[in-house]
Amino acid sequence: MTALDLSSPVAVVGTGTMGQGIAQVALVAGHPVRLYDAVPGRAREAADAIGARLDRLVEKERLTAADRDAARARLLPADELTGLADCALVVEAVLERLDVKQELLRALEDVVSDDCLLATNTSSLSVTAIGGALRVPGRFVGLHFFNPAPLLPLVEVVSGFATDVTCATRAYETARAWGKTPVACADTPGFIVNRIARPFYAEAFAVYESQGADPATIDAVLRESGGFRMGAFELTDLIGQDVNESVTHSVWQSFFQDVRFTPSLAQRRLVESGRLGRKSGRGWYDYRGNAERPEPHTAERAEPPAYVVAEGDLGPASDLLALIREAGIQVREEDEDNGTRLVLPGGGQLVLADGQTSVEFRDVVYFDLALDYRAATRVALSHSQDTSARTVAEATGLFQALGKKVSVIGDVPGMIVARTVARIIDLAHDAVAKGVATEEDVDTAMRLGVNYPLGPFEWSRRLGRTWACSLLDELHERDPSGRYAPSLALYRHAYATEKREGTP
């Protein structure tokens, strides 16, 4: 099954930001495009707005004047749904309400031919439920573009329960022909990206709610240690707190209030107060006038230790040993069957976040996971009230000697980056095991849809296939609510690895 021929007209119903963006994508690809909106005159306004954006593309030399003129000639506002009768594909981008979408699509079925593809750009509703109202549900598919549609490459092609394979394939190939990167996805709450991305927000909010760190510090650690493009607090301010919370609540409800997707009470209070982010002037941060952005907590300078003793394999943090030596600090290595830590001159221990807390051990400082310890510019440390001041100072000075800023946070199990990445890996394994998408498509979706530095499966391979399961097991022991219980898929993944390595 091939993509739609460029001579085939494409229609977009609903001319808000997403509708206009999708129309522009189809138009620039070469299709005749029809625009329809239930509000009189809005389709013509949208056509003018798209024309203005095409002008800007010409100014930036991303489009020739001839191609712009040809595209404008192919763009036609429609005053009635009957003006879409000859279309081969109709994409709806109207209000996110099931009844509104179903009513619209039933009306479209009376207008277009039976071989016309019908698609929804919904991000939160069930494709199966929307299509359930149709006379021919097999030709209905989800085409979830990301905002702004002309710029972001990802399109989730979502097959509902009744979607024909030929319909999904044609939609997939059409998106590819439009220059997009499509990923195939089963109809599940949140699809790929909005399902697997929930822990990125949820764990940041959980650390904040437990008084582990303030938003500016958590965001800085996620960016400068985790390698994420933006922190969770600044990103939700950009998205809109109401929008982000609505998606979280929809996924949670759709999974029958599964504790793994529980919304944040702190975010709920933010929305209730009207602090919706950039668009309202205030969210987690203040965007009004000359308001200063709060600085992340950064520790004062401390003297580095003269040496460290490395006991056992540091696993994901093994690159630290080379960095420590390069900083002129002596490393003494000792083989320890039960040790994966650095011992400091004062006798204190420095341990990679593993889901446990410092209060459970004598004189321990935990350090957080980094995407790349050489490239990271900040590392988070945590300790309990029983950790000696000398150990904290030596740990702080060690990382500062490596050129890192240090943020000391509360004694939070799993810290910030480690618990976030472990949960993302877990949800990714769970999704693939349940037939939502392939590993390759999950990695592609998370890199392109939300700009993650690595896909979850690539991250899992880097960290070791038992790492996420082990950390989540420890978190689950400390919070047995079920939120951190590793999925059966992740358990199987870890167990199979252990068996191959000869573990009984």
CORPE-V795709 format. One record per residue. N is the residue number from 1. RES is the residue in one small letter. PSI is psi as a letter, one per 20 degrees, with the letter a starting at -180 (999 if undefined). NEAR is the number of other ideal C-beta (glycine too) atoms within 8 Angstrom. Layout:
# CORPE-V795709
N/RES/PSI/NEAR + N/RES/PSI/NEAR
This chain:
# CORPE-V795709
1/m/p/5 + 2/t/r/4 + 3/a/r/8 + 4/l/q/12 + 5/d/q/6 + 6/l/i/7 + 7/s/i/4 + 8/s/p/11 + 9/p/q/11 + 10/v/p/16 + 11/a/q/14 + 12/v/p/18 + 13/v/p/15 + 14/g/o/11 + 15/t/k/14 + 16/g/a/7 + 17/t/g/7 + 18/m/g/12 + 19/g/g/18 + 20/q/g/13 + 21/g/g/13 + 22/i/g/15 + 23/a/g/16 + 24/q/g/13 + 25/v/g/14 + 26/a/h/12 + 27/l/g/13 + 28/v/h/11 + 29/a/h/10 + 30/g/j/6 + 31/h/q/12 + 32/p/p/9 + 33/v/p/14 + 34/r/q/14 + 35/l/p/16 + 36/y/q/15 + 37/d/q/11 + 38/a/h/4 + 39/v/o/5 + 40/p/p/4 + 41/g/i/6 + 42/r/h/9 + 43/a/h/13 + 44/r/h/8 + 45/e/h/9 + 46/a/h/15 + 47/a/g/12 + 48/d/g/8 + 49/a/g/9 + 50/i/g/13 + 51/g/h/10 + 52/a/h/8 + 53/r/h/10 + 54/l/h/14 + 55/d/g/9 + 56/r/h/8 + 57/l/h/10 + 58/v/g/12 + 59/e/h/6 + 60/k/j/6 + 61/e/k/5 + 62/r/i/5 + 63/l/p/11 + 64/t/q/6 + 65/a/h/7 + 66/a/g/6 + 67/d/h/9 + 68/r/g/13 + 69/d/h/8 + 70/a/h/8 + 71/a/g/12 + 72/r/h/9 + 73/a/h/6 + 74/r/i/11 + 75/l/p/13 + 76/l/o/10 + 77/p/q/11 + 78/a/p/13 + 79/d/h/6 + 80/e/q/6 + 81/l/h/10 + 82/t/h/7 + 83/g/i/10 + 84/l/j/16 + 85/a/h/8 + 86/d/j/4 + 87/c/q/13 + 88/a/i/10 + 89/l/p/14 + 90/v/p/15 + 91/v/p/14 + 92/e/p/15 + 93/a/l/12 + 94/v/a/10 + 95/l/p/6 + 96/e/m/6 + 97/r/p/6 + 98/l/g/9 + 99/d/h/6 + 100/v/g/9 + 101/k/g/15 + 102/q/g/11 + 103/e/g/9 + 104/l/g/11 + 105/l/h/16 + 106/r/h/11 + 107/a/h/9 + 108/l/h/14 + 109/e/h/11 + 110/d/i/5 + 111/v/g/9 + 112/v/r/10 + 113/s/r/5 + 114/d/i/5 + 115/d/j/5 + 116/c/p/11 + 117/l/p/12 + 118/l/p/15 + 119/a/q/13 + 120/t/q/15 + 121/n/j/14 + 122/t/q/11 + 123/s/i/8 + 124/s/i/10 + 125/l/q/11 + 126/s/p/10 + 127/v/h/16 + 128/t/g/10 + 129/a/g/8 + 130/i/g/16 + 131/g/i/14 + 132/g/i/9 + 133/a/i/8 + 134/l/q/12 + 135/r/h/5 + 136/v/m/8 + 137/p/i/11 + 138/g/h/8 + 139/r/j/13 + 140/f/p/17 + 141/v/q/17 + 142/g/p/16 + 143/l/n/15 + 144/h/o/12 + 145/f/q/14 + 146/f/q/10 + 147/n/p/8 + 148/p/p/8 + 149/a/h/12 + 150/p/h/8 + 151/l/g/4 + 152/l/p/10 + 153/p/h/7 + 154/l/p/15 + 155/v/p/13 + 156/e/o/15 + 157/v/o/16 + 158/v/p/13 + 159/s/p/13 + 160/g/r/15 + 161/f/h/6 + 162/a/j/10 + 163/t/p/15 + 164/d/q/8 + 165/v/h/7 + 166/t/h/7 + 167/c/g/13 + 168/a/h/13 + 169/t/g/9 + 170/r/g/13 + 171/a/g/15 + 172/y/g/11 + 173/e/h/11 + 174/t/g/11 + 175/a/h/12 + 176/r/g/11 + 177/a/h/9 + 178/w/j/9 + 179/g/j/7 + 180/k/r/11 + 181/t/n/9 + 182/p/q/12 + 183/v/p/14 + 184/a/p/10 + 185/c/p/16 + 186/a/q/8 + 187/d/o/13 + 188/t/q/10 + 189/p/p/9 + 190/g/i/15 + 191/f/c/15 + 192/i/f/17 + 193/v/g/14 + 194/n/i/12 + 195/r/g/14 + 196/i/h/15 + 197/a/i/13 + 198/r/g/14 + 199/p/h/11 + 200/f/g/13 + 201/y/g/15 + 202/a/g/13 + 203/e/h/14 + 204/a/g/17 + 205/f/h/12 + 206/a/g/9 + 207/v/g/14 + 208/y/g/14 + 209/e/h/9 + 210/s/j/8 + 211/q/k/5 + 212/g/h/12 + 213/a/r/14 + 214/d/r/9 + 215/p/g/12 + 216/a/h/13 + 217/t/g/13 + 218/i/g/17 + 219/d/g/15 + 220/a/g/12 + 221/v/g/19 + 222/l/h/17 + 223/r/g/12 + 224/e/i/10 + 225/s/g/17 + 226/g/i/15 + 227/g/j/11 + 228/f/q/11 + 229/r/g/5 + 230/m/q/11 + 231/g/r/14 + 232/a/h/14 + 233/f/g/15 + 234/e/h/11 + 235/l/g/10 + 236/t/h/15 + 237/d/h/13 + 238/l/g/9 + 239/i/h/9 + 240/g/p/11 + 241/q/h/16 + 242/d/g/8 + 243/v/g/8 + 244/n/g/12 + 245/e/h/13 + 246/s/g/9 + 247/v/g/12 + 248/t/g/15 + 249/h/h/9 + 250/s/g/12 + 251/v/g/15 + 252/w/g/12 + 253/q/g/8 + 254/s/h/9 + 255/f/k/10 + 256/f/l/5 + 257/q/k/7 + 258/d/p/8 + 259/v/h/8 + 260/r/i/10 + 261/f/j/11 + 262/t/p/10 + 263/p/r/10 + 264/s/p/13 + 265/l/h/7 + 266/a/g/9 + 267/q/h/15 + 268/r/g/10 + 269/r/h/8 + 270/l/g/12 + 271/v/g/12 + 272/e/h/6 + 273/s/i/6 + 274/g/j/6 + 275/r/n/11 + 276/l/j/11 + 277/g/b/15 + 278/r/h/9 + 279/k/h/6 + 280/s/i/9 + 281/g/h/7 + 282/r/q/9 + 283/g/c/14 + 284/w/h/11 + 285/y/r/13 + 286/d/p/6 + 287/y/j/10 + 288/r/p/6 + 289/g/c/3 + 290/n/k/3 + 291/a/p/8 + 292/e/p/4 + 293/r/p/6 + 294/p/q/8 + 295/e/q/6 + 296/p/q/12 + 297/h/p/11 + 298/t/p/8 + 299/a/q/12 + 300/e/q/3 + 301/r/q/5 + 302/a/q/10 + 303/e/p/6 + 304/p/q/11 + 305/p/q/11 + 306/a/h/6 + 307/y/r/9 + 308/v/q/15 + 309/v/p/10 + 310/a/o/12 + 311/e/o/11 + 312/g/a/11 + 313/d/p/5 + 314/l/j/13 + 315/g/c/10 + 316/p/i/10 + 317/a/j/11 + 318/s/h/8 + 319/d/i/9 + 320/l/h/11 + 321/l/g/11 + 322/a/g/7 + 323/l/h/11 + 324/i/g/13 + 325/r/g/10 + 326/e/h/6 + 327/a/j/10 + 328/g/j/5 + 329/i/p/13 + 330/q/p/7 + 331/v/p/11 + 332/r/p/8 + 333/e/p/7 + 334/e/p/8 + 335/d/p/6 + 336/e/p/8 + 337/d/h/5 + 338/n/j/4 + 339/g/p/8 + 340/t/m/10 + 341/r/r/12 + 342/l/p/13 + 343/v/p/10 + 344/l/r/14 + 345/p/h/8 + 346/g/j/9 + 347/g/i/7 + 348/g/r/15 + 349/q/q/12 + 350/l/o/14 + 351/v/p/12 + 352/l/p/13 + 353/a/p/15 + 354/d/j/11 + 355/g/i/17 + 356/q/r/9 + 357/t/q/10 + 358/s/h/13 + 359/v/i/8 + 360/e/i/5 + 361/f/r/8 + 362/r/p/4 + 363/d/l/11 + 364/v/p/14 + 365/v/p/15 + 366/y/q/16 + 367/f/q/14 + 368/d/r/15 + 369/l/q/14 + 370/a/q/12 + 371/l/g/11 + 372/d/o/8 + 373/y/h/11 + 374/r/g/6 + 375/a/h/7 + 376/a/p/13 + 377/t/i/8 + 378/r/q/14 + 379/v/p/14 + 380/a/q/17 + 381/l/q/17 + 382/s/q/15 + 383/h/r/13 + 384/s/r/9 + 385/q/i/5 + 386/d/i/7 + 387/t/p/12 + 388/s/q/8 + 389/a/h/5 + 390/r/g/8 + 391/t/g/17 + 392/v/g/13 + 393/a/g/10 + 394/e/g/16 + 395/a/g/15 + 396/t/g/13 + 397/g/h/13 + 398/l/g/16 + 399/f/h/12 + 400/q/h/14 + 401/a/h/11 + 402/l/j/11 + 403/g/j/6 + 404/k/q/10 + 405/k/q/10 + 406/v/p/13 + 407/s/o/16 + 408/v/p/11 + 409/i/r/15 + 410/g/r/8 + 411/d/m/11 + 412/v/o/14 + 413/p/p/12 + 414/g/i/13 + 415/m/c/16 + 416/i/f/19 + 417/v/g/16 + 418/a/g/15 + 419/r/h/18 + 420/t/g/14 + 421/v/g/13 + 422/a/g/15 + 423/r/h/14 + 424/i/g/16 + 425/i/g/15 + 426/d/g/14 + 427/l/h/15 + 428/a/g/16 + 429/h/g/14 + 430/d/g/12 + 431/a/g/14 + 432/v/g/13 + 433/a/h/10 + 434/k/j/8 + 435/g/j/5 + 436/v/g/12 + 437/a/r/12 + 438/t/r/7 + 439/e/g/8 + 440/e/g/6 + 441/d/h/12 + 442/v/g/19 + 443/d/g/13 + 444/t/g/12 + 445/a/g/16 + 446/m/h/17 + 447/r/g/11 + 448/l/h/10 + 449/g/h/13 + 450/v/j/7 + 451/n/k/9 + 452/y/q/10 + 453/p/h/9 + 454/l/q/11 + 455/g/q/12 + 456/p/h/16 + 457/f/h/11 + 458/e/g/9 + 459/w/g/12 + 460/s/g/14 + 461/r/h/7 + 462/r/g/8 + 463/l/i/12 + 464/g/p/7 + 465/r/i/8 + 466/t/i/9 + 467/w/g/12 + 468/a/g/15 + 469/c/g/13 + 470/s/g/11 + 471/l/g/15 + 472/l/h/16 + 473/d/g/10 + 474/e/g/13 + 475/l/g/14 + 476/h/h/13 + 477/e/h/7 + 478/r/h/10 + 479/d/n/8 + 480/p/k/6 + 481/s/i/6 + 482/g/i/8 + 483/r/h/9 + 484/y/j/12 + 485/a/p/7 + 486/p/q/12 + 487/s/q/11 + 488/l/h/7 + 489/a/g/11 + 490/l/h/15 + 491/y/g/10 + 492/r/g/9 + 493/h/g/12 + 494/a/g/14 + 495/y/g/8 + 496/a/h/8 + 497/t/g/10 + 498/e/h/9 + 499/k/g/8 + 500/r/h/6 + 501/e/j/6 + 502/g/j/5 + 503/t/p/5 + 504/p/999/2
